[in-house]
Amino acid sequence: MPSNIKATILIVDDAPENIDVLTGVLRNDYKVKAALNGATAIQIANGKTKPDLILLDVLMPGIDGYEVCRQLKENVETTNIPVIFVTAKSEVKDEEYGFTLGAVDYITKPISPPLVLARVKTQLALYDQSRHLEKLVQQRTAELNETRVEIIRRLGRAAEFKDNETGMHVIRMSWFSRFLAEQIGKSEQWCDLLYNAAPMHDIGKIGIPDRVLLKPGKLDSEEWEIMKKHVEYGAEIIGDHSSPLLKLAKEVAIFHHEMPSQ
């Protein structure tokens, strides 16, 4: 988080006086939001502007703090928000239960202002670091995916060079495949996957002898049987992989000459 932007702390407690105390400790350094019950806390946490950290009381009417924490951690939208329990329940078993639910810290009442500030600062720093690392991972994953897609396209072009095709063939096949997938109602994600897998449809032609592949005239029956093997070669070249893109590319390579049954 940029240093000029204050982090937002959500305080959840059914006692207004406890909220006032924590607000007084935090308001000089942070933006403070408050909720008097668990349901409101969950609603705020799921809002457009999410808190960067939650200070959560345990003993509340209705939805108690433990249940609030459990629901927050089960929701993909809020699971990473750090939760610190602030409560009078100070037994080891209470702390242990709170940690098993996903809380990052446990502060007992009555609070010590310096301790609260120190714990909040530490957890916010860890959260910022976690978000930064997650962003780096996302960027790296996007780069790897882009590289993988580009490799597939270039391998498709390699087959075209051998087959004396033009570079537009792969492009046309990709767009036609995507268009047809859209017309039969496939999801946008699947259409994108097919668009990126289509360039590999003829990769198996690399394994066809030039005397057959480049023959100017009509193929005889023996040559035609050899030519038909390019779908098998394509599947072998792509191989077995857990990647959805490569799985679909293999399927395209095998079945791109199959006609639908009448």
Secondary structure, DSSP 8 states (H G I E B T S, - for coil): --TTS--EEEEE-S-HHHHHHHHHHHTTTSEEEEESSHHHHHHHHTSSS--SEEEE-S--SSS-HHHHHHHHHHSTTTTTS-EEEEES--SHHHHHHHHHTT-SEEEESS--HHHHHHHHHHHHHHHHHHHHHHHHHHHHHHHHHHHHHHHHHHHHHHHHHHHT--THHHHHHHHHHHHHHHHTT--HHHHHHHHHHGGGTTGGGGGS-HHHHT-SS---HHHHHHHHTHHHHHHHHH---S-HHHHHHHHHHHHTT-----
